[in-house]
Amino acid sequence: MGVLSQYIERAVSEGGAGIATVQVSLIRPVSEAVRPPRALWVPFPLGRPLGPPNRPDVQIDVLRQTLGLVDQPAAPALVDYPDIIEDDIPDEEGWSCPVIFPTAEPHTESDSLKAQLRRETQLLRPWFDEGLRRRGRTTVGTSGKGPDSIGEMLGVLVNFSADADMEVPDGYAHPMPQLLRYLTADIRAFYFEAATSKPGVPFPSPEDLEEWFFLETMVGDVFYQVRERLVSADILVLLANGLEDDEIDSLLVLMAGTTAQTADEVVRKPGISRDLLKVSVEDFYADLVGRFARSIVPIAMRDRRHERIRQAK
């Protein structure tokens, strides 16, 4: 955006539009490097450039100060938005999901796992519907199907996590494993929108939501299993192409030593299908290896789960 602003502000004779621009900056080092003509740096997390939810006073002030930069005669100008005074923010209790899920260990049997996931989504559905009523919209639908198909989406993930089943149900426009990206995006949206729909409670931070989803829900565990299937296929392809363990760790963004620890198990019992292996080989030669696994579970959540497992031992 900063680079584009520079072109827009150029004189018409130089190929620009001669129009003054302003923007909000969330990452100060990037703005300092790009040097946009006029930018307001705000101390808010990514995804919230105008400030915290339910604070229209702050959000309007951010907009006013951003638009006010158009009067800055000198460019580039990077102005800091003042930190919000803590006393100005109403006291709130910490965020928690409005639903308490029954404590259960993941089962290897697909039918049992699907039943637990159905129970999980049934508990969340009233809150999802409440959020949909209040917001009037949902971000569920990138896969081509809506909230009523969440159960089917979860079934696809469970089948894939069990034996890398590549079958695509009717109604989806994407093949496997590409479809996994869209299914996981829709499932996360369903859970996030349900979990943030309880009236009268503070809006959670993105970190709180991700930790809850990936570390506290049953579906979060399924996401890890899906990731492991994808990683296993990639490791097998890279081993077959003669890469060293540390090269594979680096290429797949794995923790150091992961390939060495899992290589024997992957070779003996890969838990992957020929179709998935074929896609992984194609990705390797297209220099795209690892792209699907990284889109299922964020690196930070992978590390958090690893730490939790290590502490439990």
Buried (B, 14 or more C-beta within 10 A) or exposed (E): EBEEBBEBBBEEEEEEEEEBBBBBBBEBEEBBEBBBBBBBBBEBEEEBBBBBEEBEEBBEBBBEBBEEBEEBEEBBBBBEBEEBEEEEEEEEEEBBBBBEBEEEEBEEEBEEBBEBBBBBBEBBBEBBBBBBEEEEEBEBBBBBBEBEBBEBBBBBBBBBBBEBBBEBEEEBEBEBBBBBBBBBBBBBBBBBBBBBBBEEBBBBBEEBBBBBBBBEBBBBBBBBBBBBBBBBBBBBBBBEEEBEBEEBBEBBEBEEEBBEEBBEEBEEEBBBBEBBBEBBBEBBEEEEBBBBBBBBBEEEBBEBBEEEEEEEE
